[in-house]
Every structure is written in structure tokens, then in C-alpha cells.
Amino acid sequence: MLQISHLYKNYGKFQAVRDLNLHVPKGDLFGFVGPNGAGKTTTIRMVCGLMPPTEGTITIHGVDALLHPKEIKKQIGYVPDFFGVYDNLKVSEYMDFYGSMYRMTSREIAAVSNDLLELVNLSDKKEVYVDTLSRGMKQRLCVARALIHNPSLLVLDEPNSGLDPRARVEMKELLQNLRSMGKTIVISSHILSELAEMCNSIGIMDHGKLVEAGNIEDVMEHVFGGNRIVVSVHGEMEPAVRMLKEHPQIRVESVGEKEIHISHAMKEEEIAQLIAQMIQNGIIVTGFYKEEGNLESLFMQLTGGQEDEN
Ligand SMILES: Nc1ncnc2c1ncn2[C@@H]1O[C@H](COP(=O)(O)OP(=O)(O)OP(=O)(O)O)[C@@H](O)[C@H]1O
């Protein structure tokens, strides 16, 4: 659906995006993660045709975005990371305004506007002035207006920034709903836990480069090698730690009050043998499970710990 190949963006001598290659399949909810200044907004703006790349190609449904910008704009709904000032504009007028920008007739706008406002849960706000809406409502209205021309790809730049927890949950539900309706969605954020909850695939950017991309589980599996285990022990920790440290295929990563985190290069049956040996040695093993890892630690690992939550 979205294909980015060898994409570069230079601001003068500064390279904001460097050799970015990415494929987002149809129906994906893809999250762009990266610390401030990683190049997410720059990439998104190029995808949406708001800024030309220095080099590289972007295609949507196989259509070259640089060669056919008008056609591409019909395919994309863009939600920027800022909300303009709309004095004296009611919600329904706001939708009319954006519909007319896509040269839709009043009848066409009316036909979709009501449905979209219902979708974003703003049906009862049609006659309310936009500037009096809460931030969460404004963000949802922004999504509704981005969908007015029925684009297949929705691109959102930091849609959750400044939202309270409840508004974030509403935004997440809305995006998941849109995905189930067949939209492809690209969302940028540096709030990693949220992306982990809602996206099925992610790309991690750092200093203009995509350092990792793919299905969330695969990305984490790749980084951790899927070989981290948490061993929970009741009673004395020392014998368990010593035994694990002496094991040639185990590296003890950290020791907590009741848990030992290890990484290993063992096969299934060797893991089973290890548990049996620990128990034979009188160690009371109360838990032995694969560490799932989380997006935060992955992010820190890949970007050298420059996370900046807002
Ligand atoms: N118009 C510009 N001229 C010069 N440098 C720019 C311009 N726009 C962005 N940059 C620089 O390019 C880099 C990437 O910026 P960008 O806004 O794409 O990052 P980002 O990942 O979206 O960060 P944030 O999370 O802070 O929005 C930053 O170092 C930024 O200072």
C-alpha cells in the first residue's frame, strides 16, 4: 500500500532523513516511533506530499506520489500535529469547509459528514463552535475532517500529544475501529506504550534512520532474540544466582528481590533440564517464564536511551 524507497531529506547540510525504506501493507496500523528530532514529522510530511524529498520515491497503491501529487492527495487523509484556530466556525461548518476543499458538493458533504461525526462521537456537537471543544474532541474532529474524502490511507502526526488518558483511550478505539473498516493507518508518536497497545507494526527512527521495522512481536523478538527468561525463586536467591551464573549457556542480566533475569542460548529440552536441576538442588522455583520485553526497553536499546515522554 505505502512503499518508501531510499528516501532522503536534507535541510541545507543537515540530513533529517537518511535512506529510509519502508513498506506498510494495506490494513496495517503502523506506528512510527522515535525520540524528538528523529525525523518522523519530516517523513510524514513527505508522504503526504507537503514537502518534496531530496531523493527517493514514495508510492501509494503503486502510484508515484511525486509524479502524481493530485491523485495521491485523494488517497491520503492527514492529521497534523497542530490544530489551527477556527474562530466563529461551528463543527458542521468546519466539515463543510474541508469537504469543499476537496471540491465535494454540499450534498456529498452532507451525506458523509453526519456519519463521520457519529464515528468520532461528535454527533451532538454539530452546532457547537470548534474553538470551544476540548482538545480530545478537536483531535477527533481532525480525524473526521481527514476522512471526509474517504481516503484509503490515514496519516496522523502525534495525535495523542496533550490528550488526557481518557481522550487517548478514545483515540485508540477510534483508530482501531477505522482499521477494522479497512483503512491503512500510519501514526507517529514517542509515547511507546500506546503504540504497542494499538499498532500491529512499528518502525523505530533515530537520527533520520529507520533502525528497525516490522510486526511488533517480530521486532521485539529480533532485538531480544526471544531468549530472555525470568526465574522467580522463593527463599534464598544466592544459590540460584550462582547456579545460573555457572551455566555455560546462560548470562545473568539482573537480580531482583525474588526474580532473576537471564538470557540464554538453550534449546527447549535444555531449559526443562535446567528447571529440574534447580529443583533437585533444593531451589524453590516459583516461576519460570519467557520475558516478553516491552517497547520502552526496546526503544532505549535501539536509540541509546533518548526517549522523551510527554
Ligand atoms: N524546516 C527545517 N529546517 C531545518 N531543520 C529542520 C526543519 N524541520 C525539521 N528540522 C530538523 O530535522 C530534524 C527532524 O525533525 P522532525 O520534526 O522531522 O523530527 P520528529 O521526529 O518529528 O521530532 P518531534 O518528535 O520533535 O516532532 C530535527 O533535527 C529538526 O530540528
The ligand as an ORCA input file, in Angstrom:
! r2SCAN-3c Opt
* xyz 0 1
  N      12.494     23.321      8.244
  C      13.565     22.825      8.862
  N      14.797     23.360      8.673
  C      15.872     22.843      9.271
  N      15.850     21.749     10.084
  C      14.677     21.187     10.306
  C      13.461     21.681      9.703
  N      12.439     20.873     10.098
  C      12.983     19.949     10.919
  N      14.301     20.126     11.035
  C      15.227     19.274     11.805
  O      15.150     17.968     11.282
  C      15.210     17.006     12.330
  C      13.990     16.105     12.251
  O      12.841     16.863     12.628
  P      11.378     16.237     12.678
  O      10.454     17.327     13.098
  O      11.112     15.531     11.415
  O      11.558     15.167     13.856
  P      10.460     14.417     14.695
  O      10.936     13.009     14.818
  O       9.121     14.629     14.132
  O      10.569     15.110     16.098
  P       9.416     15.572     17.102
  O       9.002     14.336     17.827
  O      10.150     16.534     17.991
  O       8.331     16.216     16.309
  C      15.334     17.783     13.631
  O      16.694     17.835     13.989
  C      14.814     19.163     13.266
  O      15.453     20.153     14.049
*
